[in-house]
Amino acid sequence: MKITTLICCSLLVAFGLFACIYALTGFNLLLFFCMGNVVVFRAALSLAGVCALWLLFWLVAFRPTKYLS
């Protein structure tokens, strides 16, 4: 469970960096890594959605911020 959460966090950070590079330069690095294949590109974007849903589940189920206050 901990490894899955760390993988999802690192993938979302990577997708965020790709989005930042695209926003600043106009060069789509993720599409470049997918070699221009639209099917692989959409699969990578769906992976970002699954990672976001996993982290949402993790935050709701385990409440890691419960003891911060």
Secondary structure, DSSP 8 states (H G I E B T S, - for coil): -HHHHHHHHHHHHHHHHHHHHHHHHS--HHHHHTTT-HHHHHHHHHHHHHHHHHHHHHHHHH-TTTT--
